[in-house]
Amino acid sequence: MFSRITGIGSFLPGEPVSNDDLAQRGIETSDEWVASRTGIRFRHLAENGEAASDLAFEASRRALTAAGLEASDVDLILVATSTPDFIFPSTACLLQSKLGNHGATAFDIQAVCSGFVYALTVADKFIRSGSHRRALVVGAEVFSRILDWSDRATCVLFGDGAGAVVLEASERPGILATALHADGAYHGILSVPGSVCGGKVVGDPFLRMDGQAVFKFAVRVLAEVAEECCQAAGVAPAGIDWLIPHQANVRILEATAKRMKLPMGKVVVTVDRHGNTSAASVPLALDEAVRDGRIHAGHKVMLEGVGGGFTWGAVLFEL
């Protein structure tokens, strides 16, 4: 038994917010400063009261429609998020309720920007085991809630959004190979080092990042895990039709493509318009490239993520 992606959907809240818009809101930045360092020009920000499950619901609804399914047809719901609605219940259970599904296995996966790749890998294992037949796999984030808007080095980088895929059991291979890794020794270079205790925030509730350390780590492990995935599938890197890395910084995308000896014409880039949407970035980019016709049936696509933990992974699939 294999698993195949049969439906894809995404959702971005509100209107695009430009770098100049942020500057007008009082953030000490400019379009030239942000774009020249990261490639980011726009991002979307959720409204007050708009939660990760709300974004996940819209993306899921579109993915289910693309797959020709009803929510009741799904027997596994996985939501990758680092910005859940609540401490508990899980965002996956809240999404399940909004969709009107009853009885499916539902839980969250927290691997930050690698979350969607982790969740897709887990769903593939469930389906291959024979225990489940149809999975809804979602990456949804409202990172705007955990940003220090006085820290221009981080607050300009991130955005909110959600992406989802439907993964179904199939006799024909779809997902060809997966690889996941983590090394907690690097937890300090990207984290939100706070918690809730006794009704109060303990520690720092905002995202903190050592940008240079993250950049070096990300470029190295993204190239390594892509090669690992290719070897497992028996596919040469040159045989990849499209590469969709986590959309954090255009320089990371360029450096990863160079290490893999792939032209940038084979790399899907959305970071310029979405910013870094963490676990949502990969499915958002995948949905855009499928909808605009770049990715179509028969193409081999490499998805990659790297995020706080530190976590990293890749999924190679044929659409």
N, C-alpha and C positions, 0 to 999 in steps of 0.2 A: 504494500500500500504506500502511495506517495501523497503529497499535498501540493495543491496548485492555488495560486492567487486568481480569484474569479471576479472580484469587484474591488474598486478603489474609490475613495472619496476624501474630501478635505474641507476645512472651513477656517476662515480667517475673520476675526471679529472687527467690526467697525471699518473706518476708512484708513488708508495708509497714513502713517505719521512720518514726516520727513525729518532729516537731520536739522533743517532750518526750523521746523516746528518745535523741536526740542529746545533749540537755542532761544526761541521766542518765549518758551515756558520758563526761562531763567536758568537753564543748564549751560554751564560754561563750555560750549562746544561750537563747532561749525561743520557745514557739509564737507568742506575740504579736509578738515582734521579727521573726521570719522571715515569718509570714503577712501582717502589715501592710505589709511592704515588697515582697513578691514574690508573694503568693498561694499559696506552697508550704506544704503541711502534711505531706506524706508523700513518700517516695521508696523505691525498691527498690535493694538493694546486693547485688552478687554475692558468693558465698562464695569463700574462698581456693581457688584451683585452678580456678575457673569462669571461662573465657575468653570473649572476644568471639565466637569461632567456635562455642562451645557455645550461647550465647544465639541466635546467628544460625541454628543448626541447628534449634532448637525453633520459631522463627518461620517458617523456610522450610518445615518439614514441614507446618505448619498452612496456609500459603499454597498449597502444592502440593495439599493435600487439598481446599481450597476451590475450586481450579481444576479438580479432577478429573484431575490429572496425576501421573505418576511423576517422580522426579528425573531419570531417563534421558531424559525428553522435552525437557529444557531444553538449549539449545545456547549459552547465555550466562549467566554468573554474575558479578554485580557486587556487591561489598560496600563500602559507605561506612562508614568507621571512622577514628577518630583514636587508637584504643586497640587496635591489632592484637595478636594473640597473640605474634608475633615480629617482628623487623626484616624477615626473610623466612624462609620463603615467605609469600606473601600470605594474609590471612585467607580470601579467596575460594577459594584452592586448598585450604586446610584444610577449609573448609566443603564443597567439592566432594567431598573424600575421605570426609567423614562422611556425606554424602548417598548415596555410592555411584555418583556420576556420573563418567563417563570420557570425556574428549575435548572437553567444552564449553570455549569461551573463558572464562577466569576471571581477574579482576584486581580490585584494590582501588582505591577513589577516596578521596582525602583532601582534603576541603573543610570539615572540622569540622562545625559545625551545619547547614551547607548541603549536607552530603554526600549525603543521600538525594535531594534535588532535583537535584543534579548527576548522580547515578547514573541516576535515572529519565530524565533528558534524554538522557544518553549512550545508554542502552538504546533509547530511542525512535529515535534516529538510526540505530543499528545495524539495527533492524527495518525502518525506512523504506527503508534502502539495499538491502534484499533479501538481505543476507548472513546474517541470523539470523532465526529465526521465534519462538522462545520464550525469554524472559529471566527470570531470577530476580534481583530487585533488592532488596537488603537494607541496612538501617541497623542497626548493632550497636555498642554501646559499653559499656565498663566504666570509666567516668570516675572511679569511686571509687579507682582505682589511681594516679591522677595528682593527687589532691587533697592539699593541705596541711591536715590535720585540726586544726591549731592556728590556722588563718586562718578565723574565723567568717564573714568577708565573702564567701568563696567556697565553703567546704566544705558549707554548708547548702543550696546551690543545685542541686546535681547528683545524678543517679541513674543507674542502669544499666538496660539493657533492649535489646530488638531488635524490629524490625518488618520485614516483607517483603511484596512483591507479585510476582505473576506477570504479565508483560507479553507479550501474544501478537499476532502479525500478524493483521490483520483488514481486510476490505473496507470496514468501517464505521468512521468516525472515532471515536476514543476520546480520545487526547491531542490537544487542540485547538491548544495553543500552549505554547512554553517560552521562557524568557529566563534567561541566566546572566551574571554579572558578577563582577569581582574588582578590588581595589585594594590592592596590597601596601604602599602608603604607610602604611596603618593597622595594620600587623602588630603594632605594639607595644602596642595597647590590649587585646589578648587573645591570650595565647600560653603555651606551655610552653617556655621558653627554655633547654632543656638538650639534650644529646646524649650518645652513648656513644663513647668513644675509648680505645683501649688497655685495654678491660675496665673502665673507670671512667666514672662520670657526670661530664660536663663541663658546667658551668653549673647552672641551676636546673631540677630535674626536675618541679616542680609547676606547676599552672595558676595564672597570674597575670592579673588583669583590672582595668581601669579601668572600673568599673561605670557611672559617669555618661556617659563617652564612648561606651561600647558602646550604652547606652540611646538616646542621641540619634542615633547613626549608624543603629541598627537600625530605629527608627521611620521615619526618612526613606526609607531604601532599600527597605523592605518595601512601603511605599505606592507608591513609584515603579515598582518592578518588577511589582507587581500591575497597575498601569495599563498598563504596556508590554505585558504578556501579554494583557490584555483587548483592547487595540487590535489586536494581531496576530491574535487570534481573531475580531475583529468582534463582541465581546460586551461590553455595557455592564456596569460594576461592579454595578449593581442587578440584573443578570441572573444573578449568581452565587448559587447556592443555599447553598453552604457555603464558609467560609474556614477553612483549617487552617494557621495560621502556625507556625513553630518555637516550641515551648513553652519559653520561657526565663523569662518574668516576666509575670504577668497584666497589669501596667501597660503593657507593650509591646503585648500583644494588644489591650487597650482603646484605646490610642493609634492603632494601625494601623487598627482598625475605624473609628474616628472619622474619620481622614483619608480612608478609602475610602467614608465615608458609609453604612456597613453597621451594622445593629443587632447588639449582642452576641449576640442570639438566633441569628444566623447563623454565629457563630464557635465552632468546636469547642475546648473548653478541657479539658486534662488535666494541666496543670502543677501544679495543686493536689495531685494524687495521685501524679504520676510525677517531679516535679522536672524539671530540665533534663537530658534524656538525649541531647543533642547530635544526631548523625545519626539516632538512633532515634526522636526525638520526633514527627516528622511521620507516619511509618507507624504508630506506636503509636496516635496520635490517630485516624488514618484507620480503622484496624481497629476501634477501639472504637465509632466512630460508625456504621460499617456494621453491626457486630454488634448494636447496640442499636436499629437500625432508623431512625435519623435520616437517614442517607444511603442512598439506594436507586437503582435503575436509572433513568436519565434525568436525574438531578441533575448540575448543573455544579459542580465542586469546584475551588477554587484552593488549591494547596499552595505554601507559601513557606518559605524558609530563609535565615538570615543567620548567619555564623560567622567565626571567626578566619581571618585571611588578609590583608585581610578579603574574604570571599566572600558572595555573595547571589544568589538566583534564585527563579524561580517556575515552576510547571507548572499549566496549566488543562486539566482533562479532564472528560469526561462518562462517568459510570459505565455 
